[in-house]
Amino acid sequence: MDKADQHQPTATRPKDVAISFGLIGLGTMGSNLALNIAENGFDLAVHNRTFDRTEEFLNSAGPLAERLTGAQTLPDLVAALTAPRAIILMVPAGDPVDQQIAALQPLLAPGDMIIDAGNADFNDTRRRVATLAEAGIDFVGMGVSGGAEGARHGPSIMVGSALPAWQAIRPMVLAIAARFHGEPCAERFGNDGAGHFVKTVHNGIEYADMQLIAEVWGMLRDGNGATPAAAGELFERWNRGPLASYLVEITATVLRTEDPASARPMVDLILDRAGQKGTGRWTLIEALKLGQSATTIEAAVAARAVSAQRDLRLLAADRFGPAPGTEASAFDAGDLESALLAGKIMAYAQGFVLLAEARRAFDWDLDLARVAQIWRAGCIIRSDLLDEMADGFRGAGLPHDNLLLAPVFSDLVQQTVPALRRVVCQAVSMGLPVPALSAGLGYFDGIRQARGTADLIQAQRDFFGEHGFERVDRQGQHHGPWGN
Ligand SMILES: NC(=O)c1ccc[n+]([C@@H]2O[C@H](COP(=O)([O-])OP(=O)(O)OC[C@H]3O[C@@H](n4cnc5c(N)ncnc54)[C@H](OP(=O)(O)O)[C@@H]3O)[C@@H](O)[C@H]2O)c1
């Protein structure tokens, strides 16, 4: 049993007692999730801060409205449900979640449940679990991936909760989840923050995957002079090979889409300033706390930050111009495909190691093969590779939980890293930014060194701080004869 079970309010729950479901927050995700729940045969009471939205939602729900009850106020919502209740929150992370909990808690009874289905910082989820446990209320952290379409027709769902709470909501969660060959893409990964942690790392990998794709688009556009439509064709072709994935598929569609008003490629009309809501940053913060490398994800988060500093970029572009002294030369399309695949594998490898480390740190029952399995459908990073990743993590333990040491991925990186190296070298020499591809290559080159350069770091640390070092030829801690 997980260590954190001691914080769980309901060590047991009466079996076969139907849970009565409610949902707060009828925005993009909440409204689609509510329709999904209703369509799968569960009655649901819904509430939104602005009642107009609730009315609009019910009016547009068609025959599913029969299963839906609109509640104007929170007391109405709670009154519309019978205990034990499970109320799903689908509101922005942070204060809105705390505000809803504070307003709901006095209305709920021991044995009731609050499910946060938004993207929460798992540290907040752990805190909320502990606080609500004192009132006998189960708090469930449920990561939901798949955007609006996934929420409506089957998302990938990552749950953290006490086991009895999971058992109580499991039928509903499995019913609404995406399916991969008939198997629901939903799982509980441990207590308290486990589900939100897995969702956060999912999003971190998503950031990296998107950045890697964007870097390849940059090389096609600025190195090869490819039009968006021509690049779109290439991505479509790649989507039929080992890169087959939702993100590559939508990239092909996006690049080939024209602005109806001007008939120009849509992508050319979009300001190159990326938004972010925090899950990429949270992944990095946790990687740093757990002493792990998440450099491809860091590169992706940082690239979005640089993209947002458009004024700076305009000034710097004016001051420095393009990299001097190099001829633009076309990238080999096959190399770009392999480089993207290699970069993607590095990002996943780093993400999974982070999950493994969190499992150890928080004593979660977090099965990496199950994570790969439930990411195979419904979520934004779904890809054909995940099936092989699940195989890689299954069975006999993978050394250091590192995907790169699974035979099939060792082979794949041996085949693709040479192209990654050529692409990074060419991009760097042309002054094209490829931070995520470079980070992936740097990570790989780092772990393949039997003899690294931290000998010098250790010597420097001992020199100025008397931190000591281990020697290759003797046991124990030693100090150097510096300055002799
Ligand atoms: N969009 C995605 O693709 C996606 C995917 C996975 C997870 N998520 C997560 O899902 C959650 C909801 O996202 P969304 O895209 O559905 O957001 P959204 O479309 O902006 O909707 C937000 C909802 O929360 C309500 N709300 C906002 N602030 C509130 C407050 N202080 N108190 C009470 N209600 C409040 C809004 O009510 P009003 O109508 O009154 O404004 C609205 O119903 C977020 O945690 C998000 O990170 C989103």
The ligand as an SDF file (V2000), in Angstrom:
LIG
                    3D

 48 52  0  0  0  0  0  0  0  0999 V2000
   -8.5160   23.0630  -23.2050 N   0  0  0  0  0  0  0  0  0  0  0  0
   -7.7990   21.9440  -23.2140 C   0  0  0  0  0  0  0  0  0  0  0  0
   -7.4070   21.4170  -24.2620 O   0  0  0  0  0  0  0  0  0  0  0  0
   -7.4800   21.2440  -21.9130 C   0  0  0  0  0  0  0  0  0  0  0  0
   -6.9840   19.9300  -21.9680 C   0  0  0  0  0  0  0  0  0  0  0  0
   -6.7410   19.2530  -20.7800 C   0  0  0  0  0  0  0  0  0  0  0  0
   -6.9570   19.8800  -19.5850 C   0  0  0  0  0  0  0  0  0  0  0  0
   -7.3970   21.1640  -19.5490 N   0  0  0  0  0  0  0  0  0  0  0  0
   -7.6300   21.7550  -18.2310 C   0  0  0  0  0  0  0  0  0  0  0  0
   -9.0180   21.7360  -17.9690 O   0  0  0  0  0  0  0  0  0  0  0  0
   -9.3750   22.8330  -17.1350 C   0  0  0  0  0  0  0  0  0  0  0  0
  -10.4690   23.6290  -17.8140 C   0  0  0  0  0  0  0  0  0  0  0  0
   -9.9510   24.0980  -19.0440 O   0  0  0  0  0  0  0  0  0  0  0  0
  -10.8870   24.6420  -20.2230 P   0  0  0  0  0  0  0  0  0  0  0  0
  -10.0310   24.6740  -21.4400 O   0  0  0  0  0  0  0  0  0  0  0  0
  -12.1670   23.9040  -20.2550 O   0  0  0  0  0  0  0  0  0  0  0  0
  -11.1320   26.1380  -19.7250 O   0  0  0  0  0  0  0  0  0  0  0  0
  -12.2180   27.2100  -20.2100 P   0  0  0  0  0  0  0  0  0  0  0  0
  -12.8110   26.8190  -21.5140 O   0  0  0  0  0  0  0  0  0  0  0  0
  -11.5660   28.5230  -20.0870 O   0  0  0  0  0  0  0  0  0  0  0  0
  -13.3670   27.0890  -19.1070 O   0  0  0  0  0  0  0  0  0  0  0  0
  -13.1200   27.4160  -17.7810 C   0  0  0  0  0  0  0  0  0  0  0  0
  -14.3680   27.1320  -16.9480 C   0  0  0  0  0  0  0  0  0  0  0  0
  -14.0410   27.4060  -15.5980 O   0  0  0  0  0  0  0  0  0  0  0  0
  -14.9390   28.4010  -15.1060 C   0  0  0  0  0  0  0  0  0  0  0  0
  -14.2010   29.2650  -14.1940 N   0  0  0  0  0  0  0  0  0  0  0  0
  -13.1340   30.0320  -14.4850 C   0  0  0  0  0  0  0  0  0  0  0  0
  -12.6990   30.6530  -13.3610 N   0  0  0  0  0  0  0  0  0  0  0  0
  -13.5210   30.2640  -12.3720 C   0  0  0  0  0  0  0  0  0  0  0  0
  -13.6060   30.5640  -10.9980 C   0  0  0  0  0  0  0  0  0  0  0  0
  -12.7100   31.3840  -10.4180 N   0  0  0  0  0  0  0  0  0  0  0  0
  -14.5800   29.9830  -10.2850 N   0  0  0  0  0  0  0  0  0  0  0  0
  -15.4810   29.1610  -10.8680 C   0  0  0  0  0  0  0  0  0  0  0  0
  -15.4640   28.8420  -12.1690 N   0  0  0  0  0  0  0  0  0  0  0  0
  -14.4870   29.3840  -12.8950 C   0  0  0  0  0  0  0  0  0  0  0  0
  -15.4720   29.1440  -16.3000 C   0  0  0  0  0  0  0  0  0  0  0  0
  -16.7310   29.6740  -15.9550 O   0  0  0  0  0  0  0  0  0  0  0  0
  -17.3660   30.9520  -16.7150 P   0  0  0  0  0  0  0  0  0  0  0  0
  -18.1520   30.3940  -17.8540 O   0  0  0  0  0  0  0  0  0  0  0  0
  -18.2120   31.5880  -15.6990 O   0  0  0  0  0  0  0  0  0  0  0  0
  -16.2140   31.8150  -17.1650 O   0  0  0  0  0  0  0  0  0  0  0  0
  -15.5670   27.9950  -17.3100 C   0  0  0  0  0  0  0  0  0  0  0  0
  -16.6880   27.2210  -17.1100 O   0  0  0  0  0  0  0  0  0  0  0  0
   -8.0700   23.6090  -16.9020 C   0  0  0  0  0  0  0  0  0  0  0  0
   -7.4600   23.1630  -15.7180 O   0  0  0  0  0  0  0  0  0  0  0  0
   -7.2260   23.2100  -18.0920 C   0  0  0  0  0  0  0  0  0  0  0  0
   -5.8550   23.3680  -17.8480 O   0  0  0  0  0  0  0  0  0  0  0  0
   -7.6840   21.8660  -20.6900 C   0  0  0  0  0  0  0  0  0  0  0  0
  1  2  1  0
  2  3  2  0
  2  4  1  0
  4  5  1  0
  4 48  2  0
  5  6  2  0
  6  7  1  0
  7  8  2  0
  8  9  1  0
  8 48  1  0
  9 10  1  0
  9 46  1  0
 10 11  1  0
 11 12  1  0
 11 44  1  0
 12 13  1  0
 13 14  1  0
 14 15  2  0
 14 16  1  0
 14 17  1  0
 17 18  1  0
 18 19  2  0
 18 20  1  0
 18 21  1  0
 21 22  1  0
 22 23  1  0
 23 24  1  0
 23 42  1  0
 24 25  1  0
 25 26  1  0
 25 36  1  0
 26 27  1  0
 26 35  1  0
 27 28  2  0
 28 29  1  0
 29 30  1  0
 29 35  2  0
 30 31  1  0
 30 32  2  0
 32 33  1  0
 33 34  2  0
 34 35  1  0
 36 37  1  0
 36 42  1  0
 37 38  1  0
 38 39  2  0
 38 40  1  0
 38 41  1  0
 42 43  1  0
 44 45  1  0
 44 46  1  0
 46 47  1  0
M  CHG  2   8   1  16  -1
M  END
$$$$
